[in-house]
């Protein structure tokens, strides 16, 4: 065979450069911006890969996932609500952060299914410009996988005044630290002096009275990114806001690094692309 011939080149490509496939799996992934982010980076860095989405419900999650990851050329995937705990039984190994949080949102497939959690560090990176020292009061609304990852992030960095609120009382046990969520009915006395309020739910869990009790010094944050002005954020006209797209991008960078070993660059072209998609999907 002559390596300079078109046939040999095609053969070489087919053998060694098969396109790798990545995806995000969850119950509400059809509007996810993850495909736009990763496919942009794949093109930018000349990576032969494609990123798509899988939208599933609780009853067929295991079946769809197993069918998907057993296909050839699946190299990794992200996991979103509500499956960040369900995925654990399908993994061969998880890193120390995922073990401590008890949830995984990023999986790499080589000879094993390897899980990590990029939510906690992604959120902390999204607020790195804020001056919130370790004595400030932080409120987390909701108690799902992302909420517990964010709680772990603050806990691991030595923050002392972090409170998690939920509709019902739940136990949070992270890295040997055990605490209980507080009910929203008891949140009023925390709102006026809160320095950072993070909504991890798909709605606004605060009623009108509670919303009015939020002090103007508080930074309000939402991890939902479509629409940009969520049902939670739009109630606060005078407060500084941290939008959900910030966390999405930061945790995507960490996922990319987990898969490929280097961090991609966020440029103006990507930001403009994402902002347009958010605007279209209102």
Secondary structure by P-SEA (a helix, b strand, c coil): cccccaaaaaaaaaccccbbbbbcccccccccaaaaaaaaaaaaaccccccbbbbbccccaaaaaaaaaacccccccccccccccccccccccccaaaaaacccccccccccbbbbbaaaaaaaaaaccccccccbbbbbccccaaaaaaaaaaaaacccbbbbbccbbbbbbcccbbbbbbccccaaaaaaaccbbbbccccccccaaaaaaccccbbbbbccccccccccccccccbbbbcaaaaaaaaaaaaaaacccbbbbbcaaaaaaaaaaaaaac
